[in-house]
Amino acid sequence: MIPWLEPTARPHFPDTRSVLTEPPGLLAAGGRLSVEWLLVAYRQGIFPWFGENEPILWWSPAPRTVLYPDHFHASRSLRKLERQQRYRITRDQDFTAVIEACAGERRDQQGTWINAQMIEAYLDLFEAGFAHSFECRDGDELVGGLYGVVLGRVFFGESMFSAVANASKLCMKALVDSAEFELVDCQLPTPHLHSLGAVEISRAEFEQALDRWT
């Protein structure tokens, strides 16, 4: 059993060391997706992730997948694409379009965890100045992007999409090139993230980084 968080209470989460081993990283259920709850969660390395018709589920997986900007790997093809200046990178110009595109169906997965409740919550975070997006445009057309939450010098990446090859990678390169962040939280490992230089670190190391940079 996991703790149930009352939505009427002040945001408070269990010790992250109490997560379940199966499913790995599940910490608690319930609570709210308000700005206040989300900020408390992110500062402790906790994030929401749940399906349609499920209660809000809160996670703190370990090891944690992160990307140190200095270790970002830009492939030769990505650097070549950037030099061509075919695409234009913008920031916070169309957060809604980015999150809705990230929520769209993809060939490699069924359904999406970015449901209407999640979209509304992150739009509230954007309006409050804590969520941000990077957009990749071909002319006026949005062809890629990513979004996440920013606290201090940590970018908590949530999702990305590409309608053309390498569009989201161009956005990630713009993010790390901004020199604003010491750490990019990628949450869970994927081959795509590893190709960009992401690594796994322990929960203790991750939470120490949050104490230092958020």
Secondary structure, DSSP 8 states (H G I E B T S, - for coil): ---EE-TTS------GGG--BTTBTEEEEE---SHHHHHHHHHTT-EE---TTS--EEE--SSEEEE-GGG----HHHHHHHHHT-SEEEESS-HHHHHHHHTS-BTTBSS-S--HHHHHHHHHHHHTT-EEEEEEEETTEEEEEEEEEEETTEEEEEEEEESSTTHHHHHHHHHHHT---SEEEEES--HHHHHTT-EEE-HHHHHHHHHHH-
